[in-house]
Amino acid sequence: MTVKVNNRITPSVNRITARFDVLPKDAHDHWKKITPIRSGNARKRTRLQGSKIKADYNYAVPLDKGWSKQAPQGMSKPTLDYIKKRVAKHILRK
């Protein structure tokens, strides 16, 4: 008797995980897009380090807490919501 195992799970998992490779850059781009603009300093000094978004300016915390009328929710919560939507989309996509 011969048994042939057809592993269809591994290719599917590989396709799904490959979709997540671009997620940090997409999240960073979204963060910068919703960052308030006054002088442009906040957007200019926000960068991606590995998979972390680094806001390198002294008023990053107040901005993220909704200090600006341009971003009353800050940037963290909307970016987290964006990531959750992207993850759900990638997992449900075939």
C-alpha positions in Angstrom: 0.0 0.0 0.0 1.3 3.5 -0.9 0.1 6.6 0.9 0.7 10.0 -0.7 0.6 13.0 1.6 -0.4 16.2 -0.1 0.5 19.2 2.1 -1.5 22.1 0.9 -1.3 24.0 4.2 2.4 25.0 4.0 2.1 26.8 0.7 -1.0 28.7 1.9 0.8 29.7 5.1 3.8 30.8 3.1 1.6 33.0 0.8 -0.1 34.6 3.9 3.1 35.3 5.7 4.7 36.8 2.6 1.8 39.3 2.5 2.9 40.5 6.0 6.4 41.4 4.9 5.2 44.8 3.7 3.0 45.5 6.6 5.6 47.5 8.7 6.3 49.8 5.7 2.5 50.2 5.0 1.9 51.0 8.7 4.7 53.6 8.6 3.3 55.2 5.5 -0.1 55.4 7.1 1.3 56.9 10.3 3.1 59.6 8.3 0.0 60.3 6.2 -2.1 61.0 9.3 0.6 62.9 11.1 -0.4 66.6 11.5 1.4 69.1 9.3 2.5 72.5 10.6 6.2 72.8 9.7 6.6 69.3 8.2 9.1 68.4 11.0 7.0 65.6 12.5 6.5 63.8 9.2 10.2 64.3 8.2 11.5 62.9 11.5 9.2 59.9 11.6 11.0 56.8 10.3 10.9 53.0 10.2 13.5 51.2 12.2 13.2 47.5 11.5 9.5 46.9 12.2 9.2 49.8 14.6 7.9 53.3 13.8 10.2 55.9 15.5 8.9 59.4 16.0 12.1 61.4 16.7 10.9 64.8 17.8 10.2 66.2 21.3 6.4 66.7 20.8 5.7 63.2 19.5 3.8 62.1 22.7 1.5 65.2 22.8 0.7 64.8 19.1 0.0 61.1 19.6 -2.4 62.0 22.5 -4.5 64.2 20.3 -2.9 67.6 20.9 -3.4 68.6 17.3 -6.9 69.3 15.8 -5.6 67.7 12.6 -5.2 64.4 14.4 -7.5 64.3 17.4 -7.0 60.6 17.9 -3.3 60.9 17.5 -1.5 58.4 15.2 -1.1 55.2 17.2 -4.8 54.2 17.5 -5.6 55.0 13.8 -2.5 53.1 12.7 -3.3 50.1 14.9 -6.8 50.1 13.4 -5.3 50.2 10.0 -3.0 47.3 10.8 -5.9 45.2 12.2 -7.9 45.7 9.0 -4.9 44.8 6.8 -4.2 41.6 8.9 -7.8 40.5 8.6 -7.8 41.3 4.9 -4.6 39.2 4.4 -5.8 36.3 6.4 -9.2 36.1 4.7 -7.8 36.7 1.2 -7.2 33.5 -0.8 
